[in-house]
Amino acid sequence: MALLTASRRDTLNTPVAVLTATALFGLLLGWATYGLHGLTPVLDRATNSTSTWIIWTAAAGALFRSRWLAVWGGALMMLATCCGYYAASALGGTFGSGGLGTAAVWAVAGMAGGPLLGWAGWTVRRGRGDLRAVAGAVVAMVVLGEGLWMGLALRYWGEATVFLAVGALLAALLTVYLARTGARRSWLCAVLAPVGALVFYLAERTILHSLIGTA
């Protein structure tokens, strides 16, 4: 019985099985974020948010045992999430004539950002040295950067305040976690997160400018 249980565990932990589960979760996440649009103002803003996808990608990265599996898993999850979202949009009748181009841009952005966030999640949990603090900053900067976007670009200062507060809290919690687990220079997480947030804001501004023609 013990050998059988171990064999099943080994099967579930193979790269193919892990990546398949990651892709399925990504599809469900994309589908869910589309389906939750408009139910309540809070859910609408939370689901119509790149940081929702990205934070889950970082969380998934933390679960992988291998760094390179986390990197590939991050890319796969972001691509699957994008596919799930736009598949739901197509079935819901809201996939307009420009939908394919929009989906392509976000898929490319996800393929670029997914590996970074998968790596960040893995490194926060399993990495060594100063990179753990840098990885923590990468995770927190996403929420802070989207807060900057909502405030500076969209002028939604109410929602922006919430995102900035959550991002600051996330940076603080990650810094404490890193310090408690013996990370070197854990304070770098809190210092670098706002800097990364500005970079994230500028990147999101560039992507959305290419989609809608305004900044």
C-alpha positions, 0 to 999 in steps of 0.5 A: 500500500505504501509503495502504491501511494508513493507511486501515485504521488510521484505520478502527480508530481511529474512535470506533465501532470503539474503543468496540465493542472496549471493550465486547467487552473489558468483556464478556470481563472480566466473564465471566472474573472470574466464571469464575475464582471459586473456582479458588484463594484468591488468584484468588477474592479478586482476581476477586471485587473491584471494583478488578479491574474499575476498574483495567482501566477506568483502563488502557483510559482511558489508551489512548484519544486523546480525553478525552471518548472515555475518559470514555464508554469508561469508562462503557461498559466498566464497564456491559459488564463488569457485563453479562458477569459477570451473564450468566455468572452466569445461565448458571452457575445462580447468578443468584438471585431477587435477582440482577436488583436486585444487577446493577442497583445495580452497573451504576449504580455502574459507570456513575458510576465508569466515566467517572471512572476512564476520565478518570483513566487518560487524564489520567495519561498525556495530561493537563496540570498538577496534574490528572495527580497527582489522577488518579493518586490516583484510580486508586490509591485504588481498591485502597487503599479495597478494602483498607480494606473487607476489613479494617474491614468484613469483618475479612479482615486477611490479604487486606486487608494484600495490597490495602493493600500493592499500593495503596501500591505503585501510588500510589508507582509512579504518583507516580514515573511522574508525576515522571519525565514532568514532572507538576507537584506529582506528590507530590499523588498519594501524598498524596491516594490515602489520602484518596480511599481513605477516600471509596471505602471509605465509598462501597462500604460504602454500596452493599453496605449497600443490597445486603445490609442490613449494613455 
